[in-house]
């Protein structure tokens, strides 16, 4: 059984029971307690479960747990991309974070930073970082999109336009040399445009499956992206095309980091 298969069973079992011990989970899956402990460490890093002494429990925050609906076959890529992106955040930085699931993966690594300020429209980001003393949070105001667990709308854009950040960390539905950055939703693309406008440097986080893909709304040019953080499944031709059309640095993440 793969980790992803075990993960689904573990999360489902803990959510149903409320909490389970390592040994109870080992019995459910027919595997060793050592394997369960390793799995629980990975799953808790995603915010899907809370580690307890001897087991795990369901998070109380439904804001975070409902975000699990965004999980897919690219989970591991997203985790690595999020970790790599977080390395660009320096102590004392003010940053924008959008509501993308890959951007959310930065949270576990931002907890180690000192005296950073985060301006975000993402409720899962808020829920994940609200208890970290070294992080100050500025929640964007506006209309709540319950399905995306994020704040959007004209008031949200006005809010973002009132601030300046050293760095913006954004997601995308598609990116191509021909059309730049594209999105499914006008609401999301509008607030992302505001983040781009008000940041010194823009970091785009997306896995390689979105490179070469075009979506409904074009909202930013490639030359507005300071750094694309992706995975190492993109080919050399894609790298060359993006660079020729104005994108900044490209960081491809595997077990190590490669810069093109």
N, C-alpha and C positions, 0 to 999 in steps of 0.2 A: 504494500500500500504506500502510495506517495505521500509526501508532506501535505500537499493540497487536499488530498482525499481525507487524510486524518484531520486536517484543520476544519473541514466542513462538519465532520462528525463531532469533534470536540466542542466547537462553538455551539452547535445545535443542542448537544447534551447539556452543556453548562447553562445555556439560556433557558432550557426547559426546567432544569432542577434548581436554578438560582446559584448554586455553587456545588463543586465536586472536588474530591481529593485526587491527588495524582494516582493513587492506587485504584480508586473507583474508575477513573478514566482508562487506566491500563487494562482493567478487566473488560470495559466496554469495547475497547479496540483490539484486545488480544495482543498487546505489545508490552514492552518493558517500561517500568517507571522512568528509567533514564531517558528513553525516547520521548515520553510524555513531558518530562521536565524541559527538554530542549524545545519541543513544540510549543509549550506554554510560554516560554521566553519569547519566541518569534511572534506568537499571536498577540501577546500583551504589548509588544512593541508597536503593533498596528492599532492599538486602542480598542480591540474587539473584546478583550477580557481583562480582568484585573487579577494579577498574581496575588495569592494569599500564601500564608505559611502552610505548605503541604498541599496546595492545590490552586484553584482559580474560582473566581465568581463573576457573575454578570455585572457589567458596569451599570451604575444607577442612572447615568446620563443617557437618555434616549437620543440626545443630539448626536452623540458619538456613535452609538450602536446603529442608528438608522443609516449612517453613512456607509455601512458595510455593503449596502446595495450597489455601490460603485465598484466593488472588488471584482476582478476578472482574471483571465489567464495571464495578465501582465503584472500581477502583484509584485513579484520579485524584482522585475525591472523598475517598477515605480519606487520600491523601497530604496534601491541602489541610487536611482536618480535623485530622490529626495535627500539622501545622505550626502551625495556629492554637492548638491545645490546648497545645503546648509553650511558646508565648509567655506562658502564665500561670505557668510555673515560674520562680521567682526564684532567684538565686544563694543558696546556703545552705539551700534548702528540703529537707525530708524528704517524700517522696511515695510513695503506693501506685500500682502499675501492674498491671492485670490481664492476662490472657492473650489479649485480643481482638486481631484483626488490625489494627483501626484504631488502637488504643492503641499497637501496635508501631510505627506510622508516626511516632510522636513521637521515636523514638530518634535519627534523623539530626540532629534539631535540639537534642536534649538534650546532645549532645557538645560544644556550645559553652558550656554552663553551667559554673559554678565552684562546687565544694564542695557538690554536692547528694548526698543519700542516697536510694536507690531501694529500696523493699521490694516484692518481686514474686514471683509464682509462675510466671512465664513464662520458659521456657528460651530462646526466641528473643531476648527482651529481654536476658537475661544474656549470651548469645553476642555480641550486637551491641555491648554497652557494657563488656564485661569488661576491655578494654585501655585504657579512658579513665581517665587518672590522676586527673582532677578529680571522678570519680563513685565513690561508695562504694555497694556493692551488698549487700543483705540478702536472701538467697535463702530463701524460705518452705520449710520442711521438711514432708514428708508423703508421700503416695502419688503416684507418677508416672503420669500419664495419657499414655501414649505417643502416642496419636493426636492429642492436643491440644498435646503438648509442654509440659505444665504440671503443677504439683503441686496436688493437691486432697485432700480428706478432713478428718476431725476434727482430726488433728494440725496440719494446715495452718491451720485456723480458729483453733486455740489459739495458734499462732505469731503470726498476725496480731493477735489480741486482746491480745498482750503489748506492742504498739507503738502509738504515736500518730504521725499524719502531718498536715502542714498541708493537704495536698490528696490526693484519690484520683482517679485517672483510670480509668474503667471503660467497658466496652462492654455491649451489650444485644442480645437477639434481637428484642425488640419493645417498643414503648412506645405507650401510648394514654391518653387522658383517663380512660377507664373503669377500666382495670386497672393503671395505672402501668407499672412496669418488669417485663418478663416474660422468661423464659429457657427454652431447651429442656432444660437439664440441671440436676438438683438439685445436683450437685457444684459446678458453676460458679456457680450462683446463691447457694449457701451462702457461698462464700469472698468473693463480691462483696458480700454483705450485711455480712460482717465488715469489709471495706474501708470501706464506707459508715459503719458504726458508729464507727470509730476515726479518722476524718478530720474536720478542721474544715470543709472545703469539698469537695464532690463534683462532678466534671466528667464528664458523660456524653458519650461520643463515639459518634455513629452517623450514617449517611447517611439521607437523607429517606425511602428505601424502607422503613425500619423503623418510621416514625412512622405510627400508626394500626393497626399490626399487633399481634396478641395471640398470645403463645406459651403453652406448657404451664404454667409455674410463675410465679406472681406473687410477687415478692420485695422490692419497695420501692415506696413511694409517690412521687408526683411532687414533693411538697414536700421530699423528702430530696435533691433534685438542686439544687445551687447554680447550675450553668450547663450548658446543653445546647449542644454544639458539633456542628453539622450542616452540610448544604449548602443552597444557595439554591433548591432545587427544591420545598421545602415551601410550601404555600399559606398565605395569610393566615388562613383559617379554622382550620387546624391550629395556627398560632401562638396564636391567640386562645383556642382550647380548652385548650391546654396551660397557658397563663398563668392562665386562669380556674380551673384545677384545681390550682394551687399550685406549678408549676415555677418556678425562678428565672430568671435571664437566659437568653436564647436568642441564640446567635451563629450566623448563617448565612453560610457561607463561599463566595465565588466567587473572582474575581480580586481582589476587595477584601473587607473584612469589613463585615457589616451587623449591627447590634445591635437587637433588638426589645425 
